[in-house]
Structure formats: C-alpha cells, structure tokens
C-alpha cells in the first residue's frame, strides 16, 4: 500500500515538473497517467441492460454496419475528429483520452450500443434542460459517464440517478428524496436541476473543464487543487496532478464519450435506431394510484410504466399527498383521464390503507357449550426475569399446564414472548320474558283486593324486594301464592302488636308443589345487574344467598373480577 502511494506521489511530482516546463496545450497532448480510475459506468452490466423493456421494444441495432471489431485509428485521426465536433467546450486529445476511447471502442462496445439506443429517448430531455439554462448541448453526454444512461443507477457511495446526485446535493437543489419518491431518478426533474447546478459551477470558475471536474468531486476538492497548483490554476489540465484519481479520469472520459457517441460508425459499432417512435406526455395525478392498477385497466405493460416513471420507488404514485406527474405514451394520456376513477377503484381493497388502527390485545374465538358461551382470547406476554408459571397463571387466571401446553415449553426464558389462552364462560342471554331484574324494586301493577275492594296487603307493608322476602314476594307477583298467605307468614314473624285487618278472599288454586317448595320465583332464574362499588359478597348478602353459590352459578372463581353493567345470576 505504501509503495503504491509513493509511486502516485512520484507520478504527480513528475507531472508537476512537466507543467512548469510546457504550456497547457502541449501538456494536453502528451499527458500519460496510469493511475487514472475509470468511472463506475464502465462496469455497467450490458446483459442486464439488454433486458431493459425500452431497448427490447423500441430500438434495434442497425444491421447495415458490417464491422464486428474496432477499426484501427491513429492519434492524428482522433485529434482531427475531436476538433471537428460542433461543441463549445474544448476537447483536447492526450494519451488519457485515448485510453478511455479505446475502452469504449474495444472492450465496451456493447455498452456503447446500448447507450446509443437509450439516448434516442433521453437526449431530447437533456437537451431541453440545457437549452433552458443556455448551456452547451455537449453536456448531455455527462450522464453517459455518470450512469451509462440508467436512471436507477446507484454508485458505491450512494450517488443515484442519471446525473448521479448524492442525497444532500439533490435535496439542496430542491429534489424530493423519500422512501416513496426519489426525484434523482426522474429524467426530467433531475436534468433540470443538473443544468442549474452546472450553470452555478461555471459561474464560479468561468471554465467548463473546472466546472465539470467540480461536478464530479465537489468544489472543495477543486479549490484545494487550485491552491496547490498556484499560478498554473487556469483550467483542469493545470491542476490535474492535485485532483483525486477518479476526477483525473472524469474530464478525459467526458471527451471520450463525446467522441464515441458521435463517431461510433467509424469504429464499427452498430448504432441503435428506433424500431418505432416513442412519444410521451404527462399528467398530474391527484390520487393514490398503483402501477398495477394502471397496467390492468389500460393494458399497458407495467415495465413500460416503470421505465417512463423511474422516480416512484414502490410502484405507486402518492397523489393523495400532493399532485405528482405520470408519464405515459401520449396516446394513452386521454385514456387515463377518461378512466382514472375506474383505475383507482380497480382492486381498491387490495391497496387500501388504514387511517386508524386500534392495537389488538389478542385474537378471540367464541363457541357455545350448552347454556354457556365460551370465549378464548389469546394474549401475549414477554417473559421477564422472575416470572414463573405460577405467577403468570395467577395473573391471567389460567392454569400453569395451559401455559406450558400452548407454548410447548417446560421452562421460561427471559425475553421470550409466549402466548396465554384465557378462557371465559358466560351464560347465554335469557329471553326478556323470563328475566326478573332484581337490581330494581318490583311493584305490581295492581294490589290484590277482596270482594269489596279492600287491599289484601296493608298500606304500611313494603313490597320492595329485599334479602328476606325475595322468594315469597316473587311468588306473590307470579301468582304462585296468595297475598294473604304472605301477610299471615309475615305477621307470625312480627314482634309488634300492631295489626291490620283484612278480609281474605276465597282461597286461590294451590301452586304446583315443586315451585312452592323451592320458593324460586315460579322456577325462573333471578339476575342482578352489577352497580359501581358492588362485590360478589355484597350481592350475595342482598339476596340471602352465599358468595360460593353466586360464583358457582356464574362459573366464576374467587379471583374473578366483576364490573358495573355485568349481569349475574343470583338464584
């Protein structure tokens, strides 16, 4: 590594001496540098390029060229051809330029053929952007050495698109770069910004070779090289020894690209010609639309949509955020306008995006088992240090065995997420006509009277249900026993001597034996709606029963929780 560094320094020193002894023009023609690094575009995979939908469908190689190998060409001929190019930017010849021309015309002939095919589509876009800023049109060949005309090219350091902008530079120029849209890949917008940037660089240096060098390595490196070169800092060739190795090959590569794209025929490279013309137009889309939707409805190959709209990284246009351009073959633009609603509606459910999503606490499954509805809820728990099967079982109201069975484990490991299946059993809803809601006072519509209209229940007797008279009063309301019998029983238990005279009516028909024995509201279940602050024990005392019976009736355990609004069976 050290020896290579020393060789590079010696080479730079020898070139520096030559600069002092010769004028710039003679240096241009005699420069030799074996440390030049070719641009990454020379490594483009030509086989992959041939799979490009545009090349396969819109271009074809000219079969009229018979040569299959490079035609030997002298330095003098190349120099003369360069001088005849109708360009504003100086195109001098030297050995570095010659070596890069040889790379194009010999080793990378297929690459040149592919780029010639792509240039049919991209060159008009580049020329329009350059014309708008009043710049030399030969700058349209910068993307040749930057990206080999691949809008999706990404360099080793992250430079992206036809013009190979780094993200900070692209954003600084006003290009949008997000996970969905990368306008560095947009041929039109990136060309507009590249032209503006090149114009700024030319304004700074007043020399196109320095501006092109700065485009490659940044103004900082060019300024540093100019300071080191001193009085000779007049153009690229004067600061050549002090530039990064890649930049030393960049301007020569630009000259070589201009040469080979104009004189490919003279080297036997078959030019690509348009098999059929591609004329495009654009429309601003104000809805979220997916390439596949456009392809399905308009019958356009999705690869064609991608080729024409490379800035959309995820195959959709986020037009619901703001208007974005969609480029299509011109004859399809009107079809899109007429069919946009159908396009957006096509497979809409497949592409739907949820605006609000509540987090799930687990998947629940319900099934019926006799009089009960069984709900199984799968919950997830991340095991922490100190967790045991017993602790988790108590926490979630399940058994240790069920946790082990659900996860097929015998031990817990901190950090692991396990699933816990919680099973709840609730009684099926009882038809309204069978429900006696004991949470409220029950008052009969009419009070039973005797034959002359006297009430059979004294006015000072309460008919509200409480824990002591619940069973008997429900029988009264249901007609299972007579109010007189009720008063007689109450009177026998009273300690007061106060009495109320009533005349008993004729004895009603006796109630069914089974109902009379149970005293359970004519056999109907009794329910209670839980109120705030109530517990199972408190509810049990209210109805003259036990906590254990209420828990059993509702399939609850001592650790079960009840909430206001829950309906419990109490008898």
C-alpha positions, 0 to 999 in steps of 0.5 A: 500500500505504501509503495503504491502511494509513493509511486502516485506521489512520484507520478504527480511530482513528475507531472508537476515538473512537466507543467512548469516546463510546457504550456497547457496545450502541449501538456494536453497532448502528451499527458500519460497517467496510469493511475487514472480510475475509470468511472463506475459506468464502465462496469455497467452490466450490458446483459442486464441492460439488454433486458431493459423493456425500452431497448427490447421494444423500441430500438434495434441495432442497425444491421447495415454496419458490417464491422464486428471489431474496432477499426484501427485509428491513429492519434492524428485521426482522433485529434482531427475528429475531436476538433471537428465536433460542433461543441463549445467546450474544448476537447483536447486529445492526450494519451488519457483520452485515448485510453478511455476511447479505446475502452469504449471502442474495444472492450465496451462496445456493447455498452456503447450500443446500448447507450446509443439506443437509450439516448434516442429517448433521453437526449431530447430531455437533456437537451431541453434542460440545457437549452433552458439554462443556455448551456452547451448541448455537449453536456448531455453526454455527462450522464453517459459517464455518470450512469451509462444512461440508467436512471436507477443507477446507484454508485458505491457511495450512494450517488443515484440517478442519471446525473448521479446526485448524492442525497444532500446535493439533490435535496439542496437543489430542491429534489424530493428524496423519500422512501416513496419518491426519489426525484434523482431518478426522474429524467426530467426533474433531475436534468433540470436541476443538473443544468442549474447546478452546472450553470452555478459551477461555471459561474464560479470558475468561468471554465467548463473543464473546472466546472465539470471536474467540480461536478464530479468531486465537489468544489472543495476538492477543486479549490484545494487543487487550485491552491496547490497548483498556484499560478498554473490554476487556469483550467483542469489540465493545470491542476490535474496532478492535485485532483483525486484519481477518479476526477483525473479520469472524469474530464478525459472520459467526458471527451471520450464519450463525446467522441464515441457517441458521435463517431461510433460508425467509424469504429464499427459499432452498430448504432441503435435506431428506433424500431418505432417512435416513442412519444410521451406526455404527462399528467398530474395525478391527484390520487393514490394510484398503483402501477398495477392498477394502471397496467390492468385497466389500460393494458399497458405493460407495467415495465413500460410504466416503470421505465417512463416513471423511474422516480416512484420507488414502490410502484405507486404514485402518492397523489393523495399527498400532493399532485405528482406527474405520470408519464405515459405514451401520449396516446394513452394520456386521454385514456387515463383521464377518461378512466382514472376513477375506474383505475383507482377503484380497480382492486381498491381493497387490495391497496387500501390503507388504514387511517386508524388502527386500534392495537389488538390485545389478542385474537378471540374465538367464541363457541357455545357449550350448552347454556354457556358461551365460551370465549378464548382470547389469546394474549401475549406476554414477554417473559421477564426475569422472575416470572414463573408459571405460577405467577403468570397463571395467577395473573391471567387466571389460567392454569400453569399446564395451559401455559406450558401446553400452548407454548410447548415449553417446560421452562421460561426464558427471559425475553421470550414472548409466549402466548396465554389462552384465557378462557371465559364462560358466560351464560347465554342471554335469557329471553326478556320474558323470563328475566326478573331484574332484581337490581330494581324494586318490583311493584305490581301493577295492581294490589290484590283486593277482596270482594269489596275492594279492600287491599289484601296487603296493608298500606304500611307493608313494603313490597320492595324486594329485599334479602328476606322476602325475595322468594315469597314476594316473587311468588306473590307477583307470579301468582304462585301464592296468595297475598294473604298467605304472605301477610299471615307468614309475615305477621307470625314473624312480627314482634309488634302488636300492631295489626291490620285487618283484612278480609281474605278472599276465597282461597286461590288454586294451590301452586304446583308443589315443586315451585312452592317448595323451592320458593324460586320465583315460579322456577325462573332464574333471578339476575342482578345487574352489577352497580359501581362499588358492588362485590360478589359478597355484597350481592350475595348478602342482598339476596340471602344467598352465599358468595360460593353459590353466586360464583358457582352459578356464574362459573366464576372463581374467587379471583374473578373480577366483576364490573358495573353493567355485568349481569349475574345470576343470583338464584 
